[in-house]
Structures are given as C-alpha cells and as structure tokens.
Amino acid sequence: MFKRGKQAVKKFRATVQRIIKPHPVFGEPEKVQIAVEGADQLYRELRVPNKLTDEEGNTVRLKPGAEVEVSIKSEEPAEVSS
C-alpha cells in the first residue's frame, strides 16, 4: 500500500573536476564538470553552466577541486511504501 508523503529529496557530495571553456563560435556559456559521489559510473559526471549565485545574490563561479552538494528534489509529493 502506498500513501502520499512529503517531497522526496536526495543529496549527493560532488567535486568540481574541470572547467569547460565556451567555444567562441557557438556562444555557449562556460561549463563546469562535476563528479557525483555514489552515482553509477555512466552517470557520475554532470556538466552545468558555471554561473551560480551565492546567498547574497552575487554571481559566482566554481573552481576545479571545489566540493559541492548536488540535490535532487521531486516537484510532487512522493509515494511512501508501508
């Protein structure tokens, strides 16, 4: 039997591996490659734009070696098994 619960959240530790510079012709933003601990081998690396905001709303960038936290959160309440 399943019942509706709260939003599901899972957090993973991760480390910034490298900065990927944008190609001058395509105009894509600089990206950061992040290695997620605990993920399957094929899905361990994430690449996201390297433009984040801090707690005060300032634009910041990550550097190689930085330790970060990756969160996965459901938009709808999760089903809880009993």
PDB file with SEQRES, HELIX, SHEET and CRYST1 records, atoms N, CA, C and O in Angstrom:
SEQRES   1 A   82  MET PHE LYS ARG GLY LYS GLN ALA VAL LYS LYS PHE ARG          
SEQRES   2 A   82  ALA THR VAL GLN ARG ILE ILE LYS PRO HIS PRO VAL PHE          
SEQRES   3 A   82  GLY GLU PRO GLU LYS VAL GLN ILE ALA VAL GLU GLY ALA          
SEQRES   4 A   82  ASP GLN LEU TYR ARG GLU LEU ARG VAL PRO ASN LYS LEU          
SEQRES   5 A   82  THR ASP GLU GLU GLY ASN THR VAL ARG LEU LYS PRO GLY          
SEQRES   6 A   82  ALA GLU VAL GLU VAL SER ILE LYS SER GLU GLU PRO ALA          
SEQRES   7 A   82  GLU VAL SER SER                                              
HELIX    1 AA1 GLN A   41  TYR A   43  5                                   3    
SHEET    1 AA1 4 GLU A  45  PRO A  49  0                                        
SHEET    2 AA1 4 LYS A  31  VAL A  36 -1                                        
SHEET    3 AA1 4 PHE A   2  ILE A  20 -1                                        
SHEET    4 AA1 4 GLU A  67  SER A  81 -1                                        
SHEET    1 AA2 2 LEU A  52  THR A  53  0                                        
SHEET    2 AA2 2 THR A  59  VAL A  60 -1                                        
CRYST1    1.000    1.000    1.000  90.00  90.00  90.00 P 1           1          
ATOM      1  N   MET A   1       0.846  -1.175   0.000  1.00  0.00           N  
ATOM      2  CA  MET A   1       0.000   0.000   0.000  1.00  0.00           C  
ATOM      3  C   MET A   1       0.890   1.237   0.000  1.00  0.00           C  
ATOM      4  O   MET A   1       1.853   1.317   0.763  1.00  0.00           O  
ATOM      5  N   PHE A   2       0.566   2.193  -0.853  1.00  0.00           N  
ATOM      6  CA  PHE A   2       1.321   3.435  -0.925  1.00  0.00           C  
ATOM      7  C   PHE A   2       0.444   4.586  -0.459  1.00  0.00           C  
ATOM      8  O   PHE A   2      -0.764   4.597  -0.697  1.00  0.00           O  
ATOM      9  N   LYS A   3       1.053   5.540   0.196  1.00  0.00           N  
ATOM     10  CA  LYS A   3       0.348   6.769   0.566  1.00  0.00           C  
ATOM     11  C   LYS A   3       1.209   7.952   0.172  1.00  0.00           C  
ATOM     12  O   LYS A   3       2.423   7.823   0.017  1.00  0.00           O  
ATOM     13  N   ARG A   4       0.585   9.092   0.013  1.00  0.00           N  
ATOM     14  CA  ARG A   4       1.314  10.302  -0.388  1.00  0.00           C  
ATOM     15  C   ARG A   4       2.100  10.838   0.800  1.00  0.00           C  
ATOM     16  O   ARG A   4       1.597  10.899   1.921  1.00  0.00           O  
ATOM     17  N   GLY A   5       3.329  11.219   0.536  1.00  0.00           N  
ATOM     18  CA  GLY A   5       4.185  11.756   1.582  1.00  0.00           C  
ATOM     19  C   GLY A   5       4.663  13.154   1.241  1.00  0.00           C  
ATOM     20  O   GLY A   5       4.029  13.872   0.468  1.00  0.00           O  
ATOM     21  N   LYS A   6       5.777  13.526   1.820  1.00  0.00           N  
ATOM     22  CA  LYS A   6       6.397  14.826   1.547  1.00  0.00           C  
ATOM     23  C   LYS A   6       7.225  14.727   0.271  1.00  0.00           C  
ATOM     24  O   LYS A   6       7.376  13.654  -0.311  1.00  0.00           O  
ATOM     25  N   GLN A   7       7.754  15.865  -0.145  1.00  0.00           N  
ATOM     26  CA  GLN A   7       8.632  15.862  -1.320  1.00  0.00           C  
ATOM     27  C   GLN A   7       9.854  14.991  -1.038  1.00  0.00           C  
ATOM     28  O   GLN A   7      10.404  15.009   0.064  1.00  0.00           O  
ATOM     29  N   ALA A   8      10.262  14.245  -2.030  1.00  0.00           N  
ATOM     30  CA  ALA A   8      11.451  13.406  -1.899  1.00  0.00           C  
ATOM     31  C   ALA A   8      12.687  14.244  -2.195  1.00  0.00           C  
ATOM     32  O   ALA A   8      12.721  14.984  -3.178  1.00  0.00           O  
ATOM     33  N   VAL A   9      13.698  14.126  -1.345  1.00  0.00           N  
ATOM     34  CA  VAL A   9      14.948  14.864  -1.523  1.00  0.00           C  
ATOM     35  C   VAL A   9      16.114  13.912  -1.291  1.00  0.00           C  
ATOM     36  O   VAL A   9      16.108  13.140  -0.331  1.00  0.00           O  
ATOM     37  N   LYS A  10      17.104  13.964  -2.157  1.00  0.00           N  
ATOM     38  CA  LYS A  10      18.328  13.190  -2.002  1.00  0.00           C  
ATOM     39  C   LYS A  10      19.501  14.107  -2.308  1.00  0.00           C  
ATOM     40  O   LYS A  10      19.501  14.804  -3.322  1.00  0.00           O  
ATOM     41  N   LYS A  11      20.503  14.107  -1.430  1.00  0.00           N  
ATOM     42  CA  LYS A  11      21.681  14.954  -1.607  1.00  0.00           C  
ATOM     43  C   LYS A  11      22.907  14.077  -1.818  1.00  0.00           C  
ATOM     44  O   LYS A  11      23.069  13.039  -1.175  1.00  0.00           O  
ATOM     45  N   PHE A  12      23.767  14.515  -2.734  1.00  0.00           N  
ATOM     46  CA  PHE A  12      24.999  13.810  -3.047  1.00  0.00           C  
ATOM     47  C   PHE A  12      26.182  14.758  -2.908  1.00  0.00           C  
ATOM     48  O   PHE A  12      26.090  15.936  -3.254  1.00  0.00           O  
ATOM     49  N   ARG A  13      27.293  14.234  -2.399  1.00  0.00           N  
ATOM     50  CA  ARG A  13      28.538  15.002  -2.395  1.00  0.00           C  
ATOM     51  C   ARG A  13      29.127  14.926  -3.786  1.00  0.00           C  
ATOM     52  O   ARG A  13      28.984  13.916  -4.475  1.00  0.00           O  
ATOM     53  N   ALA A  14      29.782  15.980  -4.194  1.00  0.00           N  
ATOM     54  CA  ALA A  14      30.381  16.030  -5.523  1.00  0.00           C  
ATOM     55  C   ALA A  14      31.602  16.930  -5.505  1.00  0.00           C  
ATOM     56  O   ALA A  14      31.787  17.737  -4.594  1.00  0.00           O  
ATOM     57  N   THR A  15      32.430  16.776  -6.527  1.00  0.00           N  
ATOM     58  CA  THR A  15      33.647  17.580  -6.643  1.00  0.00           C  
ATOM     59  C   THR A  15      33.755  18.118  -8.063  1.00  0.00           C  
ATOM     60  O   THR A  15      33.507  17.403  -9.033  1.00  0.00           O  
ATOM     61  N   VAL A  16      34.129  19.388  -8.167  1.00  0.00           N  
ATOM     62  CA  VAL A  16      34.336  20.001  -9.476  1.00  0.00           C  
ATOM     63  C   VAL A  16      35.616  19.425 -10.065  1.00  0.00           C  
ATOM     64  O   VAL A  16      36.687  19.529  -9.468  1.00  0.00           O  
ATOM     65  N   GLN A  17      35.492  18.813 -11.246  1.00  0.00           N  
ATOM     66  CA  GLN A  17      36.662  18.215 -11.899  1.00  0.00           C  
ATOM     67  C   GLN A  17      37.389  19.202 -12.800  1.00  0.00           C  
ATOM     68  O   GLN A  17      38.614  19.319 -12.754  1.00  0.00           O  
ATOM     69  N   ARG A  18      36.618  19.910 -13.620  1.00  0.00           N  
ATOM     70  CA  ARG A  18      37.280  20.825 -14.557  1.00  0.00           C  
ATOM     71  C   ARG A  18      36.308  21.874 -15.069  1.00  0.00           C  
ATOM     72  O   ARG A  18      35.090  21.739 -14.956  1.00  0.00           O  
ATOM     73  N   ILE A  19      36.890  22.922 -15.637  1.00  0.00           N  
ATOM     74  CA  ILE A  19      36.136  23.997 -16.271  1.00  0.00           C  
ATOM     75  C   ILE A  19      36.197  23.774 -17.776  1.00  0.00           C  
ATOM     76  O   ILE A  19      37.266  23.516 -18.328  1.00  0.00           O  
ATOM     77  N   ILE A  20      35.056  23.873 -18.434  1.00  0.00           N  
ATOM     78  CA  ILE A  20      34.989  23.702 -19.884  1.00  0.00           C  
ATOM     79  C   ILE A  20      34.747  25.073 -20.501  1.00  0.00           C  
ATOM     80  O   ILE A  20      33.670  25.652 -20.361  1.00  0.00           O  
ATOM     81  N   LYS A  21      35.756  25.572 -21.176  1.00  0.00           N  
ATOM     82  CA  LYS A  21      35.666  26.900 -21.784  1.00  0.00           C  
ATOM     83  C   LYS A  21      34.678  26.890 -22.947  1.00  0.00           C  
ATOM     84  O   LYS A  21      34.572  25.890 -23.656  1.00  0.00           O  
ATOM     85  N   PRO A  22      33.958  27.983 -23.150  1.00  0.00           N  
ATOM     86  CA  PRO A  22      32.986  28.039 -24.236  1.00  0.00           C  
ATOM     87  C   PRO A  22      33.682  28.127 -25.594  1.00  0.00           C  
ATOM     88  O   PRO A  22      34.776  28.678 -25.717  1.00  0.00           O  
ATOM     89  N   HIS A  23      33.026  27.577 -26.596  1.00  0.00           N  
ATOM     90  CA  HIS A  23      33.532  27.675 -27.966  1.00  0.00           C  
ATOM     91  C   HIS A  23      33.196  29.080 -28.461  1.00  0.00           C  
ATOM     92  O   HIS A  23      32.044  29.498 -28.341  1.00  0.00           O  
ATOM     93  N   PRO A  24      34.148  29.818 -29.008  1.00  0.00           N  
ATOM     94  CA  PRO A  24      33.891  31.209 -29.404  1.00  0.00           C  
ATOM     95  C   PRO A  24      32.818  31.378 -30.485  1.00  0.00           C  
ATOM     96  O   PRO A  24      32.174  32.424 -30.550  1.00  0.00           O  
ATOM     97  N   VAL A  25      32.620  30.369 -31.330  1.00  0.00           N  
ATOM     98  CA  VAL A  25      31.649  30.480 -32.414  1.00  0.00           C  
ATOM     99  C   VAL A  25      30.225  30.214 -31.932  1.00  0.00           C  
ATOM    100  O   VAL A  25      29.298  30.909 -32.347  1.00  0.00           O  
ATOM    101  N   PHE A  26      30.038  29.233 -31.075  1.00  0.00           N  
ATOM    102  CA  PHE A  26      28.694  28.818 -30.676  1.00  0.00           C  
ATOM    103  C   PHE A  26      28.081  29.678 -29.578  1.00  0.00           C  
ATOM    104  O   PHE A  26      26.861  29.675 -29.412  1.00  0.00           O  
ATOM    105  N   GLY A  27      28.880  30.402 -28.835  1.00  0.00           N  
ATOM    106  CA  GLY A  27      28.370  31.310 -27.819  1.00  0.00           C  
ATOM    107  C   GLY A  27      27.763  30.627 -26.602  1.00  0.00           C  
ATOM    108  O   GLY A  27      26.992  31.253 -25.874  1.00  0.00           O  
ATOM    109  N   GLU A  28      28.087  29.370 -26.364  1.00  0.00           N  
ATOM    110  CA  GLU A  28      27.601  28.686 -25.173  1.00  0.00           C  
ATOM    111  C   GLU A  28      28.326  29.218 -23.947  1.00  0.00           C  
ATOM    112  O   GLU A  28      29.446  29.717 -24.062  1.00  0.00           O  
ATOM    113  N   PRO A  29      27.707  29.120 -22.774  1.00  0.00           N  
ATOM    114  CA  PRO A  29      28.367  29.605 -21.560  1.00  0.00           C  
ATOM    115  C   PRO A  29      29.473  28.646 -21.101  1.00  0.00           C  
ATOM    116  O   PRO A  29      29.491  27.474 -21.475  1.00  0.00           O  
ATOM    117  N   GLU A  30      30.384  29.164 -20.292  1.00  0.00           N  
ATOM    118  CA  GLU A  30      31.384  28.310 -19.662  1.00  0.00           C  
ATOM    119  C   GLU A  30      30.650  27.279 -18.811  1.00  0.00           C  
ATOM    120  O   GLU A  30      29.655  27.594 -18.158  1.00  0.00           O  
ATOM    121  N   LYS A  31      31.152  26.045 -18.824  1.00  0.00           N  
ATOM    122  CA  LYS A  31      30.516  24.985 -18.043  1.00  0.00           C  
ATOM    123  C   LYS A  31      31.509  24.408 -17.053  1.00  0.00           C  
ATOM    124  O   LYS A  31      32.723  24.543 -17.204  1.00  0.00           O  
ATOM    125  N   VAL A  32      30.955  23.761 -16.036  1.00  0.00           N  
ATOM    126  CA  VAL A  32      31.767  23.094 -15.031  1.00  0.00           C  
ATOM    127  C   VAL A  32      31.388  21.618 -15.054  1.00  0.00           C  
ATOM    128  O   VAL A  32      30.208  21.275 -15.110  1.00  0.00           O  
ATOM    129  N   GLN A  33      32.398  20.745 -15.011  1.00  0.00           N  
ATOM    130  CA  GLN A  33      32.163  19.302 -14.957  1.00  0.00           C  
ATOM    131  C   GLN A  33      32.279  18.861 -13.513  1.00  0.00           C  
ATOM    132  O   GLN A  33      33.294  19.104 -12.860  1.00  0.00           O  
ATOM    133  N   ILE A  34      31.231  18.209 -13.013  1.00  0.00           N  
ATOM    134  CA  ILE A  34      31.149  17.811 -11.612  1.00  0.00           C  
ATOM    135  C   ILE A  34      31.068  16.293 -11.528  1.00  0.00           C  
ATOM    136  O   ILE A  34      30.283  15.676 -12.248  1.00  0.00           O  
ATOM    137  N   ALA A  35      31.870  15.682 -10.658  1.00  0.00           N  
ATOM    138  CA  ALA A  35      31.814  14.235 -10.415  1.00  0.00           C  
ATOM    139  C   ALA A  35      30.967  13.996  -9.171  1.00  0.00           C  
ATOM    140  O   ALA A  35      31.289  14.495  -8.092  1.00  0.00           O  
ATOM    141  N   VAL A  36      29.884  13.234  -9.318  1.00  0.00           N  
ATOM    142  CA  VAL A  36      28.946  12.972  -8.228  1.00  0.00           C  
ATOM    143  C   VAL A  36      29.306  11.652  -7.552  1.00  0.00           C  
ATOM    144  O   VAL A  36      29.328  10.602  -8.195  1.00  0.00           O  
ATOM    145  N   GLU A  37      29.590  11.714  -6.243  1.00  0.00           N  
ATOM    146  CA  GLU A  37      29.928  10.506  -5.486  1.00  0.00           C  
ATOM    147  C   GLU A  37      28.676   9.658  -5.291  1.00  0.00           C  
ATOM    148  O   GLU A  37      27.604  10.183  -4.992  1.00  0.00           O  
ATOM    149  N   GLY A  38      28.816   8.360  -5.460  1.00  0.00           N  
ATOM    150  CA  GLY A  38      27.702   7.451  -5.231  1.00  0.00           C  
ATOM    151  C   GLY A  38      26.829   7.197  -6.445  1.00  0.00           C  
ATOM    152  O   GLY A  38      25.921   6.368  -6.385  1.00  0.00           O  
ATOM    153  N   ALA A  39      27.085   7.892  -7.546  1.00  0.00           N  
ATOM    154  CA  ALA A  39      26.304   7.677  -8.765  1.00  0.00           C  
ATOM    155  C   ALA A  39      26.924   6.528  -9.567  1.00  0.00           C  
ATOM    156  O   ALA A  39      28.113   6.239  -9.431  1.00  0.00           O  
ATOM    157  N   ASP A  40      26.110   5.880 -10.401  1.00  0.00           N  
ATOM    158  CA  ASP A  40      26.631   4.836 -11.279  1.00  0.00           C  
ATOM    159  C   ASP A  40      27.691   5.427 -12.190  1.00  0.00           C  
ATOM    160  O   ASP A  40      27.656   6.616 -12.509  1.00  0.00           O  
ATOM    161  N   GLN A  41      28.640   4.589 -12.608  1.00  0.00           N  
ATOM    162  CA  GLN A  41      29.768   5.038 -13.414  1.00  0.00           C  
ATOM    163  C   GLN A  41      29.357   5.855 -14.639  1.00  0.00           C  
ATOM    164  O   GLN A  41      29.955   6.895 -14.914  1.00  0.00           O  
ATOM    165  N   LEU A  42      28.350   5.400 -15.370  1.00  0.00           N  
ATOM    166  CA  LEU A  42      27.939   6.104 -16.591  1.00  0.00           C  
ATOM    167  C   LEU A  42      27.272   7.453 -16.323  1.00  0.00           C  
ATOM    168  O   LEU A  42      27.169   8.280 -17.229  1.00  0.00           O  
ATOM    169  N   TYR A  43      26.822   7.682 -15.097  1.00  0.00           N  
ATOM    170  CA  TYR A  43      26.059   8.896 -14.784  1.00  0.00           C  
ATOM    171  C   TYR A  43      26.758   9.763 -13.737  1.00  0.00           C  
ATOM    172  O   TYR A  43      26.140  10.654 -13.154  1.00  0.00           O  
ATOM    173  N   ARG A  44      28.022   9.507 -13.502  1.00  0.00           N  
ATOM    174  CA  ARG A  44      28.757  10.191 -12.445  1.00  0.00           C  
ATOM    175  C   ARG A  44      29.082  11.646 -12.764  1.00  0.00           C  
ATOM    176  O   ARG A  44      29.203  12.464 -11.852  1.00  0.00           O  
ATOM    177  N   GLU A  45      29.224  11.978 -14.041  1.00  0.00           N  
ATOM    178  CA  GLU A  45      29.643  13.332 -14.405  1.00  0.00           C  
ATOM    179  C   GLU A  45      28.466  14.178 -14.863  1.00  0.00           C  
ATOM    180  O   GLU A  45      27.655  13.747 -15.682  1.00  0.00           O  
ATOM    181  N   LEU A  46      28.385  15.378 -14.327  1.00  0.00           N  
ATOM    182  CA  LEU A  46      27.386  16.368 -14.733  1.00  0.00           C  
ATOM    183  C   LEU A  46      28.115  17.565 -15.313  1.00  0.00           C  
ATOM    184  O   LEU A  46      29.204  17.922 -14.862  1.00  0.00           O  
ATOM    185  N   ARG A  47      27.512  18.179 -16.313  1.00  0.00           N  
ATOM    186  CA  ARG A  47      28.052  19.432 -16.859  1.00  0.00           C  
ATOM    187  C   ARG A  47      26.949  20.460 -16.817  1.00  0.00           C  
ATOM    188  O   ARG A  47      25.885  20.285 -17.412  1.00  0.00           O  
ATOM    189  N   VAL A  48      27.221  21.541 -16.100  1.00  0.00           N  
ATOM    190  CA  VAL A  48      26.239  22.606 -15.929  1.00  0.00           C  
ATOM    191  C   VAL A  48      26.915  23.953 -16.163  1.00  0.00           C  
ATOM    192  O   VAL A  48      28.134  24.058 -16.023  1.00  0.00           O  
ATOM    193  N   PRO A  49      26.147  24.990 -16.519  1.00  0.00           N  
ATOM    194  CA  PRO A  49      26.742  26.313 -16.680  1.00  0.00           C  
ATOM    195  C   PRO A  49      27.440  26.744 -15.389  1.00  0.00           C  
ATOM    196  O   PRO A  49      26.934  26.507 -14.292  1.00  0.00           O  
ATOM    197  N   ASN A  50      28.584  27.368 -15.529  1.00  0.00           N  
ATOM    198  CA  ASN A  50      29.367  27.807 -14.370  1.00  0.00           C  
ATOM    199  C   ASN A  50      28.991  29.236 -13.991  1.00  0.00           C  
ATOM    200  O   ASN A  50      29.847  30.118 -13.925  1.00  0.00           O  
ATOM    201  N   LYS A  51      27.722  29.448 -13.747  1.00  0.00           N  
ATOM    202  CA  LYS A  51      27.233  30.760 -13.326  1.00  0.00           C  
ATOM    203  C   LYS A  51      26.202  30.506 -12.235  1.00  0.00           C  
ATOM    204  O   LYS A  51      25.063  30.133 -12.514  1.00  0.00           O  
ATOM    205  N   LEU A  52      26.615  30.713 -10.993  1.00  0.00           N  
ATOM    206  CA  LEU A  52      25.763  30.455  -9.851  1.00  0.00           C  
ATOM    207  C   LEU A  52      25.605  31.729  -9.046  1.00  0.00           C  
ATOM    208  O   LEU A  52      26.274  32.726  -9.318  1.00  0.00           O  
ATOM    209  N   THR A  53      24.737  31.704  -8.069  1.00  0.00           N  
ATOM    210  CA  THR A  53      24.584  32.851  -7.173  1.00  0.00           C  
ATOM    211  C   THR A  53      24.825  32.402  -5.745  1.00  0.00           C  
ATOM    212  O   THR A  53      24.460  31.292  -5.360  1.00  0.00           O  
ATOM    213  N   ASP A  54      25.445  33.277  -4.962  1.00  0.00           N  
ATOM    214  CA  ASP A  54      25.672  32.967  -3.554  1.00  0.00           C  
ATOM    215  C   ASP A  54      24.458  33.389  -2.727  1.00  0.00           C  
ATOM    216  O   ASP A  54      23.445  33.816  -3.280  1.00  0.00           O  
ATOM    217  N   GLU A  55      24.560  33.271  -1.419  1.00  0.00           N  
ATOM    218  CA  GLU A  55      23.446  33.580  -0.519  1.00  0.00           C  
ATOM    219  C   GLU A  55      23.020  35.044  -0.578  1.00  0.00           C  
ATOM    220  O   GLU A  55      21.888  35.383  -0.233  1.00  0.00           O  
ATOM    221  N   GLU A  56      23.930  35.905  -1.016  1.00  0.00           N  
ATOM    222  CA  GLU A  56      23.633  37.338  -1.084  1.00  0.00           C  
ATOM    223  C   GLU A  56      23.194  37.780  -2.475  1.00  0.00           C  
ATOM    224  O   GLU A  56      22.961  38.967  -2.704  1.00  0.00           O  
ATOM    225  N   GLY A  57      23.081  36.827  -3.408  1.00  0.00           N  
ATOM    226  CA  GLY A  57      22.640  37.148  -4.759  1.00  0.00           C  
ATOM    227  C   GLY A  57      23.752  37.538  -5.722  1.00  0.00           C  
ATOM    228  O   GLY A  57      23.476  37.922  -6.858  1.00  0.00           O  
ATOM    229  N   ASN A  58      24.994  37.445  -5.288  1.00  0.00           N  
ATOM    230  CA  ASN A  58      26.134  37.765  -6.150  1.00  0.00           C  
ATOM    231  C   ASN A  58      26.425  36.603  -7.100  1.00  0.00           C  
ATOM    232  O   ASN A  58      26.289  35.440  -6.720  1.00  0.00           O  
ATOM    233  N   THR A  59      26.824  36.915  -8.329  1.00  0.00           N  
ATOM    234  CA  THR A  59      27.200  35.889  -9.286  1.00  0.00           C  
ATOM    235  C   THR A  59      28.575  35.341  -8.919  1.00  0.00           C  
ATOM    236  O   THR A  59      29.517  36.098  -8.685  1.00  0.00           O  
ATOM    237  N   VAL A  60      28.674  34.008  -8.872  1.00  0.00           N  
ATOM    238  CA  VAL A  60      29.939  33.357  -8.519  1.00  0.00           C  
ATOM    239  C   VAL A  60      30.213  32.234  -9.509  1.00  0.00           C  
ATOM    240  O   VAL A  60      29.311  31.783 -10.215  1.00  0.00           O  
ATOM    241  N   ARG A  61      31.468  31.786  -9.555  1.00  0.00           N  
ATOM    242  CA  ARG A  61      31.876  30.675 -10.417  1.00  0.00           C  
ATOM    243  C   ARG A  61      32.618  29.652  -9.572  1.00  0.00           C  
ATOM    244  O   ARG A  61      33.300  30.004  -8.609  1.00  0.00           O  
ATOM    245  N   LEU A  62      32.480  28.390  -9.938  1.00  0.00           N  
ATOM    246  CA  LEU A  62      33.189  27.320  -9.246  1.00  0.00           C  
ATOM    247  C   LEU A  62      34.576  27.129  -9.838  1.00  0.00           C  
ATOM    248  O   LEU A  62      34.820  27.463 -10.997  1.00  0.00           O  
ATOM    249  N   LYS A  63      35.490  26.584  -9.022  1.00  0.00           N  
ATOM    250  CA  LYS A  63      36.853  26.305  -9.453  1.00  0.00           C  
ATOM    251  C   LYS A  63      37.116  24.811  -9.325  1.00  0.00           C  
ATOM    252  O   LYS A  63      36.479  24.142  -8.511  1.00  0.00           O  
ATOM    253  N   PRO A  64      38.047  24.275 -10.119  1.00  0.00           N  
ATOM    254  CA  PRO A  64      38.384  22.851 -10.003  1.00  0.00           C  
ATOM    255  C   PRO A  64      38.789  22.496  -8.570  1.00  0.00           C  
ATOM    256  O   PRO A  64      39.503  23.247  -7.906  1.00  0.00           O  
ATOM    257  N   GLY A  65      38.317  21.334  -8.111  1.00  0.00           N  
ATOM    258  CA  GLY A  65      38.623  20.882  -6.758  1.00  0.00           C  
ATOM    259  C   GLY A  65      37.598  21.302  -5.720  1.00  0.00           C  
ATOM    260  O   GLY A  65      37.613  20.790  -4.601  1.00  0.00           O  
ATOM    261  N   ALA A  66      36.708  22.225  -6.066  1.00  0.00           N  
ATOM    262  CA  ALA A  66      35.701  22.684  -5.105  1.00  0.00           C  
ATOM    263  C   ALA A  66      34.754  21.543  -4.770  1.00  0.00           C  
ATOM    264  O   ALA A  66      34.337  20.796  -5.655  1.00  0.00           O  
ATOM    265  N   GLU A  67      34.414  21.406  -3.491  1.00  0.00           N  
ATOM    266  CA  GLU A  67      33.449  20.404  -3.058  1.00  0.00           C  
ATOM    267  C   GLU A  67      32.067  21.048  -3.073  1.00  0.00           C  
ATOM    268  O   GLU A  67      31.874  22.142  -2.543  1.00  0.00           O  
ATOM    269  N   VAL A  68      31.112  20.355  -3.688  1.00  0.00           N  
ATOM    270  CA  VAL A  68      29.753  20.885  -3.810  1.00  0.00           C  
ATOM    271  C   VAL A  68      28.756  19.801  -3.407  1.00  0.00           C  
ATOM    272  O   VAL A  68      29.121  18.640  -3.220  1.00  0.00           O  
ATOM    273  N   GLU A  69      27.509  20.196  -3.279  1.00  0.00           N  
ATOM    274  CA  GLU A  69      26.436  19.270  -2.962  1.00  0.00           C  
ATOM    275  C   GLU A  69      25.408  19.332  -4.085  1.00  0.00           C  
ATOM    276  O   GLU A  69      24.961  20.415  -4.462  1.00  0.00           O  
ATOM    277  N   VAL A  70      25.036  18.180  -4.617  1.00  0.00           N  
ATOM    278  CA  VAL A  70      24.035  18.095  -5.667  1.00  0.00           C  
ATOM    279  C   VAL A  70      22.758  17.566  -5.020  1.00  0.00           C  
ATOM    280  O   VAL A  70      22.778  16.523  -4.367  1.00  0.00           O  
ATOM    281  N   SER A  71      21.647  18.284  -5.199  1.00  0.00           N  
ATOM    282  CA  SER A  71      20.370  17.875  -4.610  1.00  0.00           C  
ATOM    283  C   SER A  71      19.383  17.506  -5.702  1.00  0.00           C  
ATOM    284  O   SER A  71      19.293  18.178  -6.730  1.00  0.00           O  
ATOM    285  N   ILE A  72      18.647  16.433  -5.470  1.00  0.00           N  
ATOM    286  CA  ILE A  72      17.562  16.026  -6.348  1.00  0.00           C  
ATOM    287  C   ILE A  72      16.293  16.118  -5.520  1.00  0.00           C  
ATOM    288  O   ILE A  72      16.204  15.544  -4.434  1.00  0.00           O  
ATOM    289  N   LYS A  73      15.306  16.848  -6.043  1.00  0.00           N  
ATOM    290  CA  LYS A  73      14.095  17.083  -5.289  1.00  0.00           C  
ATOM    291  C   LYS A  73      12.886  16.881  -6.201  1.00  0.00           C  
ATOM    292  O   LYS A  73      12.853  17.396  -7.319  1.00  0.00           O  
ATOM    293  N   SER A  74      11.910  16.143  -5.728  1.00  0.00           N  
ATOM    294  CA  SER A  74      10.710  15.920  -6.532  1.00  0.00           C  
ATOM    295  C   SER A  74       9.818  17.152  -6.489  1.00  0.00           C  
ATOM    296  O   SER A  74       9.774  17.863  -5.485  1.00  0.00           O  
ATOM    297  N   GLU A  75       9.111  17.400  -7.579  1.00  0.00           N  
ATOM    298  CA  GLU A  75       8.182  18.534  -7.609  1.00  0.00           C  
ATOM    299  C   GLU A  75       6.855  18.183  -6.950  1.00  0.00           C  
ATOM    300  O   GLU A  75       6.146  19.063  -6.461  1.00  0.00           O  
ATOM    301  N   GLU A  76       6.525  16.910  -6.939  1.00  0.00           N  
ATOM    302  CA  GLU A  76       5.278  16.452  -6.346  1.00  0.00           C  
ATOM    303  C   GLU A  76       5.593  15.578  -5.138  1.00  0.00           C  
ATOM    304  O   GLU A  76       6.691  15.031  -5.038  1.00  0.00           O  
ATOM    305  N   PRO A  77       4.638  15.441  -4.221  1.00  0.00           N  
ATOM    306  CA  PRO A  77       4.874  14.561  -3.073  1.00  0.00           C  
ATOM    307  C   PRO A  77       5.165  13.138  -3.538  1.00  0.00           C  
ATOM    308  O   PRO A  77       4.567  12.653  -4.499  1.00  0.00           O  
ATOM    309  N   ALA A  78       6.080  12.482  -2.853  1.00  0.00           N  
ATOM    310  CA  ALA A  78       6.457  11.127  -3.192  1.00  0.00           C  
ATOM    311  C   ALA A  78       5.481  10.133  -2.569  1.00  0.00           C  
ATOM    312  O   ALA A  78       4.766  10.455  -1.621  1.00  0.00           O  
ATOM    313  N   GLU A  79       5.464   8.922  -3.119  1.00  0.00           N  
ATOM    314  CA  GLU A  79       4.651   7.869  -2.542  1.00  0.00           C  
ATOM    315  C   GLU A  79       5.477   7.147  -1.492  1.00  0.00           C  
ATOM    316  O   GLU A  79       6.637   6.814  -1.735  1.00  0.00           O  
ATOM    317  N   VAL A  80       4.893   6.905  -0.334  1.00  0.00           N  
ATOM    318  CA  VAL A  80       5.581   6.252   0.757  1.00  0.00           C  
ATOM    319  C   VAL A  80       5.051   4.833   0.868  1.00  0.00           C  
ATOM    320  O   VAL A  80       3.843   4.619   0.977  1.00  0.00           O  
ATOM    321  N   SER A  81       5.964   3.860   0.838  1.00  0.00           N  
ATOM    322  CA  SER A  81       5.509   2.481   0.981  1.00  0.00           C  
ATOM    323  C   SER A  81       5.398   2.141   2.467  1.00  0.00           C  
ATOM    324  O   SER A  81       6.194   2.594   3.290  1.00  0.00           O  
ATOM    325  N   SER A  82       4.409   1.346   2.778  1.00  0.00           N  
ATOM    326  CA  SER A  82       4.238   0.967   4.188  1.00  0.00           C  
ATOM    327  C   SER A  82       4.252  -0.524   4.363  1.00  0.00           C  
ATOM    328  O   SER A  82       4.120  -1.015   5.484  1.00  0.00           O  
TER     329      SER A  82                                                      
END                                                                             
